[in-house]
Amino acid sequence: MLKVHSRCDLSCDHCYVYQHADQTWRGRPARMPPATVQAAARRIAEHAREHGLPIVHVVLHGGEPLLLGAAGLREVLAELRTTITPWARLDLRMQTNGLLLDEELCRLFVEYDVRVGVSFDGDRAANDRHRVFAHGGSSHDQVRRALALLRRPEHRTSYAGILCTIDVRNDPDRVYEALLAESPPRVDLLLPHATWDQPPQRPGTDPTPYADWLGRIHRRWVDDGRPMSIRMFEALSPGGGGTEAFGLAPADVLVIEADGSWEQVDSLKTAYHGAADTGFDVFDHSVDEVARHPGVAVRQDGVDGLCATCRSCPVVDRCGGGLYAHRWRTGSGFDNPSVYCADLLRLIDTVDDHPPPIRAASGEWSATSLVEELLDDLATGHGSTSTLALLAATQLSITRALLAACRDRSGTTAAWELLVHLDQAAPEAVRAVLAHPFVRPALVHRLDPSASPGLGAAVDPLPALAVAVALRAGVPAALSVPVRADTITLPTLGSLVLPGLGQSAEVTVRPGEVQIRGGSVAQTVLLDPLASQSTGWLPTRDVPVPGGRLLLEDGDPYRDCYGQPVEPRLEVPAARALGRTLAEAWRAVQRDVPAHAAALDGGLRAVVPLAPDPARPLRSATARHAFGAVAVTPHPDPETMAVLLVHEWQHAKLGAVLDLYDLVEPGQGGRIRVPWRPDPRPPEGVLQGVYAHLAVTQVWQARAATDQRDASAHAAHFLAWTRDGVDALLASRSLTAAGERFVGQLRHALEETRVGSR
């Protein structure tokens, strides 16, 4: 990539060259001097000759390359053709905003066989949201004029396509129609450059807005018979091949800046100032020397160059960890999943769920999905340890994305900066706090208080999270923390309850204690888990269970997210009694259905006591945003509690799956009658019901095998319920292709249970 001109005649606010972290353009010449062009051409030719390359791809870039004018561009093109073509075929391309494109330039590009890509974001509203002049004026008409020139028959061979940077605030159908109207040979849909430090905009609380936006375009594209090439969708399809942004193919892009500096891929400019620098230039350093630069070499390592989360992901060969720049986080560098991780996983499922038909050798039309292994594993009724680990990792990724979104609404940067520091110094403490089930509900409530009105006023959750991490890590810190009803809740640890705290308090953390000043309070609190309640410290209590330790969460205010009244903090005898019941229930699950016990071990971290209701003594619940927790009415019988735990953990697992994959066709308004409810249920509710009842059937079937009292009757009862629900769901035609396969596999697991019960 040759930056032949380093200035631009537009002022796009999403441009990574001028508007993001790296500002090295300021010290570079506006035009690439002829001597630099010659040196660059010689280096490229030298590399092609030494390695016997059959083809070399060169992209003229900027800034805006058309600012060189026709004469300047002719000199560059002539130098490249003359110097390189004796050694390799030269594929010449250009990326431009198109504003200065005219007939003379089009003739020049046809003459030198240059393929021209134009940056264009869709309809007028979408394009002019970002691609405007410095005075704010529209560029839409001028870009369309350039595209019309390239479509003319005499210029058509130079029309490479359109690069469109997406913005989820734009209407995807209007963007798709505007792109299609320009008859491009190819469209590159580009995720806006972002990092974990500077996350992408995520309007509302949807954890995967980019996947949902792109999914609408993908469905239109498939339904229309794929009228144009869309590189993102093709790259993410099974066997689609890699790009710089997707897949595991070695990265093969180097940049030559206007001053002759060698740089890594220029999207790194979005990470930090100087991120793309190598310290090399075309005058003194060869391509091979640059290729040995650690920042370049790491992107040649395929899956070995990715973080542990990516390496364990079942679609890593498709996603490839996403664009390298999008993995950046201060403290851990690029050793992270993409900031778009959850979106990419869901988008891959969308691509698989709406594939173009593929003719098999037999002549039949078929399509396969690389998510089938994960869904088939869960359809057994329980799921393997690796699948549960993947669900937990993706939930943590969603929580991190929401945390980054909340940063923009935080009243101070101090909490965010402390979290960034702790993510480097004490990553396990950060993960332990962010994986707490009620962190995500707090973040969602902060972003959209109207979505959960029962939780009261939204406060900034970042300071309390940072204090909790600092305490877990034993790192001294001081922050101003918002107060809610005289209480500061520290997720995973407990609550500080000090009447008179006011609206906020200055909290100073030292190992094992905090100093608090706020309102009429100035107090040092020892965080002794055995301290009496009079100290103001109410620790979160935990229960030893066979799989580890289970939090008895009766203090976090965001546990009240189940649509059912929760218990206030339990008295010590009641808490101990519930703890004993939970531990015995866990052992009962281990005895009856060891695979489900392993699934509980793989992700259940907290139990919330629900308030008793004499009319419904047996109640339990899960919340979509609170993965890792279930809510139950305290019950003295561990055998009953075991069934409740298994039942609700099924809902939690399936909720995590539905964060990633559409199993029900979007927009389904139909209702389905099921035997376990008097009212018809929506398809997703039925899906949740059959998945939970399958596990309960398996529990009772296991108990029946040991001749436990009434177990056979319970097994038959739940088997019939589940079978009827599965059949009704399959007959409803409300499922996606992945959903039909998943429910079909549930049916298979159910039949195995049925055979085992005879």
PENOR-V74152 format. One record per pair of residues at least 6 apart in sequence whose C-alpha atoms are under 6 Angstrom apart, sorted by the first residue. I is the first residue (numbers start at 1). J is the second residue. If there is no record, write none. Layout:
i=(I	I)
j=(J	J)
This chain:
i=(1	1	1	2	2	2	3	3	3	3	4	4	4	4	5	5	5	5	5	5	6	6	6	7	7	8	8	10	10	11	11	11	12	12	12	13	16	20	21	21	21	22	22	22	22	28	32	36	40	41	45	49	54	55	55	55	56	57	58	59	59	60	61	64	70	92	93	93	93	94	95	95	96	97	97	98	98	98	99	99	101	110	114	115	115	115	116	116	116	117	117	117	118	119	119	120	121	121	121	122	122	122	123	123	124	126	128	132	132	150	150	161	161	161	161	162	163	163	164	164	165	165	166	185	186	186	186	187	188	194	194	195	195	195	196	196	197	199	205	208	210	211	211	234	235	235	236	242	245	245	246	246	246	247	247	247	247	248	248	248	250	251	251	253	254	254	255	255	255	256	260	260	261	261	262	262	263	263	263	264	268	268	268	269	298	307	307	321	321	322	326	326	327	327	327	327	327	328	331	332	346	346	349	352	353	353	357	358	358	359	377	379	379	380	381	382	388	396	399	410	415	415	415	419	423	429	429	429	430	437	437	437	437	438	438	441	442	446	463	464	468	474	476	476	477	477	478	478	479	479	480	480	481	481	482	483	483	486	486	486	486	487	487	488	488	489	493	493	494	494	494	495	496	496	497	498	500	500	501	501	501	502	505	505	506	506	507	507	508	508	512	513	513	513	514	514	515	515	516	516	529	541	541	542	542	542	543	543	543	545	547	550	550	551	552	552	553	553	554	554	555	562	565	566	566	567	567	567	581	584	585	585	585	585	589	589	590	592	603	604	604	605	605	606	607	607	607	608	609	609	609	610	610	619	619	620	620	621	622	624	627	647	650	663	663	663	663	664	664	664	665	665	665	671	671	671	672	672	673	674	675	690	690	693	697	697	697	700	700	701	703	704	704)
j=(58	59	255	60	61	256	61	62	257	258	31	32	65	258	30	31	62	63	64	65	30	62	63	30	63	63	64	132	133	132	133	134	130	131	132	130	270	270	270	272	273	269	272	273	274	259	258	260	282	80	84	87	88	88	89	90	90	91	92	93	94	94	95	96	105	114	114	115	116	116	117	118	118	118	119	118	143	146	142	143	146	158	158	158	159	160	158	159	160	160	161	162	162	162	163	164	127	164	165	175	178	179	175	178	140	170	138	138	139	156	159	184	185	186	187	187	187	188	189	190	189	190	191	228	228	229	230	230	231	200	326	326	328	339	329	339	329	404	444	343	343	343	347	240	241	242	318	249	322	323	319	320	322	317	318	319	320	302	317	320	300	299	300	265	264	265	262	263	264	262	281	282	280	281	280	281	276	277	278	276	275	276	325	275	305	335	336	337	338	338	338	339	334	336	337	338	339	334	424	424	660	661	661	369	737	738	365	365	366	365	383	745	746	749	695	596	602	435	440	460	462	463	466	466	430	469	472	473	469	626	627	628	629	558	626	625	558	458	481	490	490	511	509	510	508	509	507	508	506	507	505	506	504	505	504	503	504	497	498	499	501	496	497	495	496	495	539	540	538	539	540	538	536	537	536	536	519	520	518	519	521	519	517	518	516	517	515	516	514	515	527	525	526	527	524	525	523	524	522	523	539	551	552	550	551	552	549	550	579	583	601	605	606	606	606	607	607	608	569	608	569	623	611	610	611	609	610	611	638	638	638	639	641	642	597	642	597	702	628	628	629	628	629	629	629	630	631	631	631	632	633	632	633	632	633	631	632	631	630	655	652	692	692	735	736	738	739	734	735	736	734	735	736	680	681	682	680	681	680	725	721	722	725	722	715	718	719	711	715	715	711	711	712)
